[in-house]
Amino acid sequence: MPRLSALTPDTAVGVSRDLLADLVSRHGSIGDMVATMAHSPAVLGGYLQLSQAMGRAELDRRISERISVALQVQQGCRLCLDAHVDAARTLGVDEDEIERARACCIRGARPPPAGAVPGRMDPEGTRHATVRHP
């Protein structure tokens, strides 16, 4: 059970209500992560500004969407995950790359072997990151 409930434009107040109403009017629905951020207008506003900045970034959208898929697997928001998978497909990301993103892997990388120590090199010289799967 989450400590903070997801808010809606009807239950949020002030700036958060306005931001959520705008998001719902443009996207039809919002995920729990964003709806929960509405408890703090500063957090929600900051997240939305970051999202806008990422839209203007030099990072290729195909890469950005794969990163977003990996993040949403970790966050556990099915609505957001589906939206980012759909966006990746629309941009021409193939199913193999989407599945790699779901597994939090990137092209050319491989999952760490059983018993790998995060951040340490294995005998083959591959550094492994900490990846938590839901």
KAPESUL-V536641 format. One line per field, one symbol per residue. burial: # if it has 24 or more other C-alpha atoms within 12 Angstrom, else .. A space follows every 50 residues. Layout:
burial = ???
//
This chain:
burial = .....####..#...##.###........############..##..... ...........############...#..######.##....#...##.# #####.....##...............#......
//
